[in-house]
Amino acid sequence: MLGEGNVAHTAMSGNGTTAGDDPLQTAVWRLRSRACWADAAALLPAATAAAALQRTALLVERCLYTEAGWEEAEDALRTAEALAHSDEERGAAACERGYLAYAATLHGVRDRADEARSALGRAAALIAPGAPGRALLDFRRGLIAENLTRSAQAARAAYRRAHAGATARPDPLLLSFTWRHLAGLALREGELAEARHGFAESLRIREELGYLVGTAPALVSLADTEEEPEASRLREEARRLFRLLGGVPTWLTRQLAPPGAATA
């Protein structure tokens, strides 16, 4: 259903890295990176705005990768919205609402494109330039421009702002997404060397972070820029990881079907 032209469903919530040596955040990251979002969310207390926002981000991400769990994500989001008091917290909650609406639209669950745009616009009014969360917001606005509005120029500008923000902070996982999406635009325009470099950087970062659930999509993208036999080697490695994680992300199913396999 979703081809490489719609790679946006790999986009993430949060920065993906552990907060120092915090054992809770380390455990959450390890579960998240292995596609165990519900288990990761269950570790977090629901009584604070920060924890509620993180639980929401995990469950929204699960929707994007599995095309399931929508009601649970909505419930978590409503809790996060109720607990948010500062502009930063309200902005982060609005950013998650926009992302969940975007995911539902992208996966064909329901057309919520207007809600996605409205929520991200609200987030932009609450999250100041240079503030934590702004780079992620810029990235998500790029996703909407690329995949809903179909404006490559606006998407590229938003991805570049996000890339600069993720570099300055730094936020390596978000950088892996900005590299990937800028490379996707380059590939579409026939800039093969630029695309290969971006996809290779994205894969390198994900492997270094141990972000297993995002590694198969990165391998498939890089394979699209490589010659044989390297392209087939990368796709076979992606297929192995895809099977290891139980068929997640779901949108890779068609791309990773064995050569010659029948498709419905």
C-alpha positions as CSV (number, residue, x, y, z in Angstrom):
1,M,0.0,0.0,0.0
2,L,2.8,2.4,0.9
3,G,5.8,2.7,-1.3
4,E,9.1,4.3,-0.9
5,G,7.6,7.5,-2.0
6,N,5.7,7.6,1.3
7,V,8.6,6.8,3.6
8,A,7.2,9.3,6.1
9,H,5.8,6.6,8.4
10,T,9.3,6.0,9.6
11,A,9.3,9.3,11.3
12,M,9.8,9.3,15.0
13,S,8.5,10.8,18.2
14,G,11.2,12.0,20.7
15,N,14.9,11.8,20.4
16,G,15.4,8.1,20.9
17,T,18.5,8.4,23.0
18,T,18.7,7.6,26.7
19,A,18.9,10.5,29.2
20,G,22.3,10.0,30.7
21,D,22.4,6.8,32.6
22,D,18.8,6.9,33.7
23,P,17.9,3.1,34.0
24,L,14.2,3.8,33.3
25,Q,14.9,5.7,30.0
26,T,17.5,3.0,29.0
27,A,14.9,0.3,29.5
28,V,12.3,2.3,27.6
29,W,14.7,2.9,24.7
30,R,15.7,-0.8,24.4
31,L,12.0,-1.9,24.3
32,R,11.1,0.9,21.8
33,S,13.9,0.1,19.5
34,R,12.8,-3.5,19.3
35,A,9.2,-2.6,18.4
36,C,7.9,-3.3,22.0
37,W,6.1,0.1,22.3
38,A,3.3,-1.0,24.7
39,D,5.8,-2.6,27.0
40,A,7.9,0.6,27.0
41,A,4.9,2.7,27.6
42,A,3.8,0.5,30.6
43,L,7.1,1.3,32.4
44,L,6.2,5.0,32.5
45,P,4.1,6.6,35.2
46,A,1.1,8.4,33.9
47,A,0.9,11.1,36.7
48,T,3.2,13.7,35.2
49,A,2.9,15.7,32.0
50,A,6.4,14.6,30.8
51,A,5.7,10.9,31.3
52,A,2.2,11.2,29.7
53,L,3.7,12.9,26.7
54,Q,6.4,10.2,26.4
55,R,3.8,7.4,26.7
56,T,1.8,9.2,23.9
57,A,4.8,9.4,21.7
58,L,5.5,5.7,22.1
59,L,1.9,4.7,21.3
60,V,1.6,7.0,18.3
61,E,4.9,5.6,17.0
62,R,3.4,2.1,17.3
63,C,0.4,3.2,15.2
64,L,2.8,4.4,12.5
65,Y,4.8,1.1,12.4
66,T,2.0,-1.4,13.0
67,E,-1.2,0.3,11.7
68,A,-2.8,-0.7,15.0
69,G,-3.4,0.6,18.5
70,W,-5.2,3.8,17.4
71,E,-7.7,4.0,20.3
72,E,-5.0,3.4,22.9
73,A,-2.9,6.2,21.4
74,E,-5.9,8.6,21.4
75,D,-6.5,7.8,25.1
76,A,-2.9,8.5,26.0
77,L,-3.0,11.7,24.0
78,R,-6.1,13.0,25.8
79,T,-4.4,12.3,29.1
80,A,-1.3,14.2,28.0
81,E,-3.4,17.1,26.8
82,A,-5.2,17.2,30.2
83,L,-1.9,17.2,32.1
84,A,-0.1,19.8,30.0
85,H,0.2,23.2,31.6
86,S,3.2,25.1,30.2
87,D,3.4,26.3,26.6
88,E,6.1,23.7,26.0
89,E,3.9,20.9,27.2
90,R,0.9,22.1,25.3
91,G,3.0,22.5,22.2
92,A,4.4,19.0,22.6
93,A,0.9,17.6,23.0
94,A,-0.3,19.5,19.9
95,C,2.7,18.1,18.0
96,E,1.7,14.6,18.9
97,R,-2.0,15.2,18.0
98,G,-0.9,16.5,14.6
99,Y,1.4,13.4,14.1
100,L,-1.3,11.0,15.1
101,A,-3.8,12.6,12.7
102,Y,-1.1,12.5,10.0
103,A,-0.5,8.8,10.6
104,A,-4.2,8.0,10.4
105,T,-4.4,9.9,7.1
106,L,-1.3,8.3,5.6
107,H,-2.4,4.8,6.5
108,G,-5.9,5.4,5.1
109,V,-7.7,4.9,8.5
110,R,-9.5,8.3,8.2
111,D,-8.8,11.5,6.4
112,R,-7.5,13.8,9.2
113,A,-5.3,16.0,7.1
114,D,-6.9,19.3,8.2
115,E,-6.6,18.2,11.9
116,A,-2.9,17.4,11.3
117,R,-2.2,20.8,9.8
118,S,-4.2,22.6,12.5
119,A,-2.5,20.8,15.4
120,L,1.0,21.3,14.0
121,G,0.2,25.0,13.4
122,R,-0.9,25.3,17.0
123,A,2.3,23.6,18.1
124,A,4.4,26.1,16.1
125,A,2.7,28.9,18.0
126,L,3.6,27.4,21.3
127,I,7.1,26.0,20.7
128,A,9.6,28.8,20.1
129,P,12.4,28.6,17.5
130,G,15.4,27.0,19.1
131,A,13.4,25.4,21.9
132,P,13.5,21.7,22.6
133,G,10.9,20.0,20.3
134,R,11.2,22.6,17.6
135,A,13.3,20.5,15.3
136,L,10.9,17.5,15.6
137,L,8.0,19.9,14.9
138,D,9.8,21.2,11.8
139,F,10.4,17.6,10.6
140,R,6.7,16.7,11.0
141,R,5.7,19.8,9.1
142,G,8.0,18.6,6.4
143,L,6.2,15.2,6.3
144,I,2.8,16.9,5.8
145,A,4.3,19.1,3.0
146,E,5.8,16.0,1.3
147,N,3.1,13.5,1.7
148,L,-0.2,15.4,2.1
149,T,0.3,18.7,0.4
150,R,2.7,17.2,-2.2
151,S,5.1,20.2,-2.1
152,A,8.7,18.9,-2.3
153,Q,10.0,22.5,-2.0
154,A,8.3,23.2,1.3
155,A,9.2,19.7,2.5
156,R,12.9,20.3,1.8
157,A,12.9,23.6,3.6
158,A,11.3,22.1,6.6
159,Y,13.6,19.1,6.6
160,R,16.6,21.3,6.4
161,R,15.4,23.4,9.4
162,A,14.9,20.2,11.3
163,H,18.3,18.9,10.2
164,A,20.0,22.0,11.5
165,G,18.1,21.8,14.8
166,A,18.9,18.2,15.3
167,T,22.6,18.8,14.5
168,A,22.8,21.7,17.0
169,R,21.1,20.0,19.9
170,P,22.3,17.2,19.0
171,D,19.5,14.6,18.3
172,P,21.0,11.7,16.5
173,L,17.8,9.7,15.9
174,L,16.0,12.7,14.4
175,L,19.1,13.3,12.3
176,S,18.7,9.8,10.9
177,F,15.2,10.8,9.7
178,T,16.2,14.2,8.3
179,W,19.1,12.5,6.4
180,R,16.6,9.9,5.1
181,H,13.9,12.2,3.9
182,L,16.3,14.7,2.3
183,A,17.8,11.7,0.5
184,G,14.4,10.5,-0.6
185,L,13.7,13.9,-2.2
186,A,17.1,13.8,-3.9
187,L,16.4,10.3,-5.2
188,R,13.1,11.5,-6.7
189,E,15.0,14.2,-8.5
190,G,17.6,11.9,-9.9
191,E,20.4,13.0,-7.6
192,L,21.7,9.5,-7.0
193,A,25.0,10.2,-5.3
194,E,23.3,12.7,-2.9
195,A,20.6,10.2,-2.1
196,R,23.1,7.4,-1.5
197,H,25.0,9.5,0.9
198,G,21.9,10.5,2.9
199,F,20.6,7.0,3.1
200,A,24.0,5.7,4.2
201,E,24.2,8.3,6.9
202,S,20.7,7.4,8.1
203,L,21.6,3.7,8.3
204,R,24.9,4.4,10.0
205,I,23.2,6.4,12.8
206,R,20.5,3.8,13.3
207,E,23.0,1.0,13.6
208,E,25.1,3.0,16.0
209,L,22.0,3.7,18.2
210,G,20.8,0.2,18.0
211,Y,17.5,1.4,16.6
212,L,16.5,-2.0,15.3
213,V,13.0,-1.3,14.2
214,G,14.2,1.5,11.9
215,T,17.1,-0.4,10.4
216,A,15.2,-2.5,7.8
217,P,13.6,0.6,6.2
218,A,17.0,2.3,6.1
219,L,18.5,-0.8,4.4
220,V,15.8,-0.9,1.8
221,S,16.2,2.8,1.0
222,L,20.0,2.4,0.6
223,A,19.4,-0.7,-1.6
224,D,17.4,1.5,-4.1
225,T,20.6,3.5,-4.8
226,E,23.1,0.6,-5.0
227,E,24.1,-1.7,-7.9
228,E,23.9,-5.5,-7.7
229,P,25.0,-7.6,-5.8
230,E,25.1,-5.0,-3.0
231,A,21.4,-4.1,-3.5
232,S,20.3,-7.7,-3.1
233,R,22.5,-8.1,0.0
234,L,21.0,-5.0,1.7
235,R,17.4,-6.2,0.9
236,E,18.1,-9.7,2.3
237,E,19.5,-8.1,5.5
238,A,16.3,-6.0,5.7
239,R,14.2,-9.1,5.2
240,R,16.0,-10.9,8.0
241,L,15.3,-8.0,10.4
242,F,11.7,-7.6,9.3
243,R,11.1,-11.3,10.1
244,L,12.9,-11.0,13.4
245,L,10.5,-8.2,14.5
246,G,7.4,-10.1,13.4
247,G,6.6,-8.2,10.3
248,V,7.2,-4.6,11.6
249,P,7.0,-2.1,10.1
250,T,3.9,-3.4,8.3
251,W,4.4,-1.1,5.3
252,L,7.6,-2.9,4.3
253,T,5.6,-6.1,3.6
254,R,5.2,-5.6,-0.1
255,Q,8.7,-4.2,-0.7
256,L,10.3,-7.1,1.0
257,A,8.3,-9.9,-0.6
258,P,10.7,-12.5,-1.9
259,P,11.4,-12.2,-5.6
260,G,8.7,-13.9,-7.7
261,A,6.3,-14.1,-4.7
262,A,2.6,-13.7,-5.6
263,T,0.9,-10.6,-4.3
264,A,-2.8,-10.1,-3.8
